[in-house]
């Protein structure tokens, strides 16, 4: 019987639902399910202050202390690694486990499939995940990103409502339900069928192409455009806050500056810049956009 390690951190529970459905087809595999647990729990819902204050360490990928994990096996035939992106980076618990020597040992010479549940941006965070897996000697063979499909600004409003209240409901009774749709969560088993077949045949060649062939994974051009520029800006802010925020008061001041910068960038600057981009630049850049997206769709 094939041994599968399934490891993830889910703050809201949404990622757990996705992975539950993803694993439905794995009837003949021995599944070991592990929850990543920070020593200092990360509360849900967030408060606004804690959310924005998390950004510098998250972007810098600084690990937090985790509770020890007792693994059931020395070696696995497949690792399913589930995570959320935070601030265009892997979540703090995800970053932390990937820097843990005992987990790195499990990754060594092992096929890995990543399962992502998030708002709508995962390209930069996945680049970090790829590097961690590669440096540990693992092999990324598949990636299943399930995102909120609503327009960017709508999803900002709905996710913030969910994130700060803990209520996955229609804000004002009008906006869409936040997060990955129930339909997409339930569809995760379709990806599981493909991955389970590769596992049972012990052949992961071309797995990502088969995952993409379902037509359920998409990178909207506006999201791609924001991601290509956003991480660099976040790194600048993270560096500024770490450098200047030498006292609690000073850090709070600079974190507050970042908060208002981000809100202005999202709701004022971004729509203007994207409009100009789609009118003047995107029509003449289709080949380069397509090539870039093809890279991010892949696992290399």
SULKAWO-V581637 format. One record per backbone hydrogen bond with DSSP energy under -1.0 kcal/mol. CO is the residue of the C=O (numbers start at 1). NH is the residue of the N-H. E is the energy in kcal/mol with one decimal. If there is no record, write none. Layout:
CO/NH/E
CO/NH/E
//
This chain:
2/30/-3.5
3/77/-2.2
3/78/-1.2
4/32/-3.0
5/80/-3.1
6/34/-3.2
7/82/-2.5
8/36/-2.6
13/17/-1.7
14/18/-2.1
15/19/-2.6
16/20/-2.6
17/21/-2.0
18/22/-2.4
19/23/-2.1
21/24/-1.0
23/26/-1.8
25/27/-1.9
26/29/-1.0
30/4/-2.8
32/6/-3.1
34/8/-1.8
37/67/-3.3
47/51/-2.4
48/52/-2.2
49/53/-2.0
50/54/-1.1
52/55/-1.1
54/58/-1.9
55/59/-3.0
56/60/-2.3
57/62/-2.6
65/39/-2.6
78/5/-2.4
79/113/-2.5
80/7/-2.6
81/115/-2.3
83/117/-1.6
84/91/-2.0
86/89/-1.6
89/86/-3.7
91/95/-2.7
92/96/-2.3
93/97/-2.2
94/98/-1.8
97/100/-1.3
100/104/-2.5
101/105/-1.8
102/106/-1.1
103/107/-1.9
104/108/-1.2
107/110/-2.0
110/139/-2.3
111/79/-2.2
112/141/-3.0
112/142/-1.2
113/81/-2.6
114/144/-2.9
115/83/-2.0
116/146/-3.2
119/148/-2.2
122/126/-2.2
123/127/-1.3
124/128/-1.5
125/129/-2.1
126/130/-2.8
127/131/-1.8
128/132/-2.2
129/133/-2.5
130/134/-2.8
131/135/-2.8
132/136/-1.4
133/138/-2.6
134/137/-1.4
137/109/-2.7
139/112/-2.6
142/114/-2.4
144/116/-2.5
146/118/-1.7
151/155/-2.6
152/156/-1.8
153/157/-1.7
154/158/-2.4
155/159/-2.8
156/160/-2.2
157/161/-1.8
158/162/-2.2
159/163/-3.5
160/164/-2.2
161/165/-1.3
162/166/-2.7
163/46/-2.3
167/169/-1.6
170/173/-1.8
171/174/-1.9
171/175/-2.1
181/185/-2.6
182/186/-2.5
183/187/-1.5
185/188/-1.2
186/189/-1.0
187/190/-1.9
188/192/-1.8
189/193/-2.1
190/194/-1.3
191/195/-2.4
192/196/-2.9
193/197/-1.9
194/198/-1.8
195/199/-2.3
196/200/-2.8
197/201/-1.9
198/203/-2.4
204/207/-1.9
206/210/-1.6
207/211/-2.2
208/212/-2.6
209/213/-1.6
211/214/-1.1
212/215/-2.1
220/224/-2.5
221/225/-2.6
222/226/-2.0
223/227/-2.5
224/228/-2.1
226/229/-1.0
226/230/-2.8
229/233/-1.3
230/234/-2.5
231/235/-2.4
232/236/-1.8
233/237/-2.2
234/238/-2.8
235/239/-2.5
236/240/-2.3
237/241/-2.7
238/242/-2.3
239/243/-2.3
240/244/-3.1
241/245/-2.1
244/246/-2.0
247/251/-2.9
248/252/-2.3
249/253/-1.9
250/254/-2.2
251/255/-2.8
252/256/-2.0
253/257/-1.9
254/258/-2.3
255/259/-2.3
256/260/-2.2
257/261/-2.5
258/262/-3.0
259/263/-2.1
260/264/-2.2
261/265/-2.9
262/266/-2.6
263/267/-2.4
264/268/-2.3
264/269/-2.0
265/270/-2.9
268/272/-1.1
269/273/-2.8
270/274/-2.8
271/275/-1.8
272/276/-2.2
273/277/-2.6
274/278/-2.8
275/279/-1.5
276/280/-2.9
277/281/-2.0
277/282/-3.0
281/284/-1.7
282/285/-1.8
285/289/-2.4
286/290/-2.6
287/291/-2.4
288/292/-2.2
289/293/-2.6
290/294/-2.4
291/295/-1.6
292/296/-1.9
293/297/-2.5
//
